Structure formats: structure tokens, C-alpha cells
Amino acid sequence: MMKTKEVKNKNQNVEDLFPFHKENYKYLFLGLILLALGFILMIGGGSDDPNKFSDALFDTQRLTIAPLLLIAGFAVEMWAVLKRPGHKN
């Protein structure tokens, strides 16, 4: 009986050495996906001819959706870094 407590305590101490746990990494990757999607949606909108102006630069995708995805991505990244593992926040 004493050995099972020692093993649990030993495993718990090893887990406490790492700053991030599995749940933190899930949030980190979700934030990275949101950031990548936001930057991808900002791509384009220019004109092939430098003498011709393109209104595609002011599309809703580039002015509204992409920045909102970037803000959400940064917020998720902050949440992933600040979240304490094993606690219901």
C-alpha cells in the first residue's frame, strides 16, 4: 500500500516540473491555427497592374474577418499560456 502512494507522488512530482500539460498544448495549437488562418485570409487583394487600383483590397474578409481571427488567436494563445493545468478555470 505504501508503494502505490510513493509511485503516485513520484509521478505527480514529475508532472509538476513541466510548465505546460496536454491541455495547454491543445490550446496552443488551436491558437496557432487561428493565427495562421487570419494571416492567410489577409493575403491578396492587390492588382497585377501597378497603374490600376483594385477595390478587392477593401474586402470584408481582409478588413473584418481576418483581424477578428487574429485577435481570437492571440487571446487563445494567452489563455493557453496562463491556464493552470488540472484546474477548472
Secondary structure, 3 states (H helix, E strand, C coil): CHHHHHHHHHHHHHHHHCCCCHHHHHHHHHHHHHHHHHHHHHCCCCCCCCCCCCHHHHCHHHHHHHHHHHHHHHHHHHHHHHCCCCCCC
